[in-house]
Amino acid sequence: MSVQPGQVSSEIDPPSETPGESPPSGLWRVASGQLAHNRAAMGALLVLVVIVAACVAAPLYARYVAHTNPFQFNVSGTTVSDGKTVPVLQQSTTGLRLGVTPIGPTWSLSHYFLGADNDGRDVFARLLYGGRTSLVIGAGSAVLCCLLATIIALIAGYFGGIVDGVLSRLMDFVWAFPVYLLAISLSVVLLASGGLNVGPLHLASNSLWVPTLIIAGCYLPYVARPIRGQVLSLRRSEFVEAAVGVGASDVRIIFRDLVPNILPTVIVFAPLMMAINMLTESALSFLSIGVRPPNASWGTIINDGIGLLYTRPAVTIAPGLALAVVAVALNVLGDGVREAFDPRGRRFGRV
């Protein structure tokens, strides 16, 4: 199109598109594409899927493959090792030969693959069941923590003033306590009182909701504070000021303007918080103030194997290794999610 000197064209030529190149997409499509091309993140996601699938199939393995009940004592049971029928708890061959020693790993999926513990229970079956508990508590507390932290951050950052002051001081009060000290204190108090009883809410001390709520509450300020800072920045942005100027309601501004902008940050926090929460749950369960019987988690299995560390180290090493693999995979996946949802990271690169 030709334009005479002194004239301004009222038409703009459309940008040329390279053949095979799709037009610009939204944030979610771009971020998902970036994440899908991150080999490390996809590898970590594959590892997590395999572990989750194995833990979900724990009842099937215990019933149809191992033919055992991992929660029932089996001190007088027998199993097959190298084609021979042997007792699960064998007479000790060290020292004064007093007591018994659990059978070690047979490396047969149908006969005590990782051996037995002091009570004759199948360690591998308990490992899968314990993984279910650890994953449920880790994911549940992460979701609950991110949800509550987002609500607190939105209210404090948007309304400001006294509301922001009260909520921020409350978060500072929780922040002032060391995480593990606060979690241990709350766990001991709830165990001594027989559970959690608040109005119509009654949770027994062996309920999985007890460690889930404790862990979510302890890490609440660690998620709420950075999100609140982002809300404060968005509150002073031009598009929010324009929405206020045209008379939009607070609810509409929060859900239509603020939530979509902070949601990527919340998603980035989720896998990282899940890894931290699983480590915290395992620490509490190792101290016998987390998951309570008859439930089992990787922390309780590690505790069960402390006395067998020199004779049957697999009882302790297996859940510890599983916990380390899941924590590393979640951190790698979290880094991939952060890079995918960080526009500045995609545009300018990282040091």
Buried (B, 14 or more C-beta within 10 A) or exposed (E): EEEEEEEEEEEEEEEEEEEEEEEEEEBBEBBBEBBEEBEEBBBBBEBBEEBBEBBEBBEEBBEEBBEBEBBEEBBEBBBEBEEEEBBBBBEEEEEEEEEBBBBBBBEEEBBBBBBBBBBBBBBBBBBBBBBBBBBBBBBBBBBBBBEBBBEBBBBBBBBEEEEBEEBBEBBEEBBEBEBEEBBBBBBEEBBEEEBBEEEEEEBEBEBBBBBBBBBBBBBBBBBBBBBBEBBBEBBEEEEBEEBBEEEBEEEEBBEEBBBEBBBBBBBBBBBBBBBBBBBBBBBBBBBBBBBBEEBBBBBBBBBBBEEBEEBBBBBBBBBBEBBEBBBEBBBBBBBBBBBBBBEEEBEEEEE
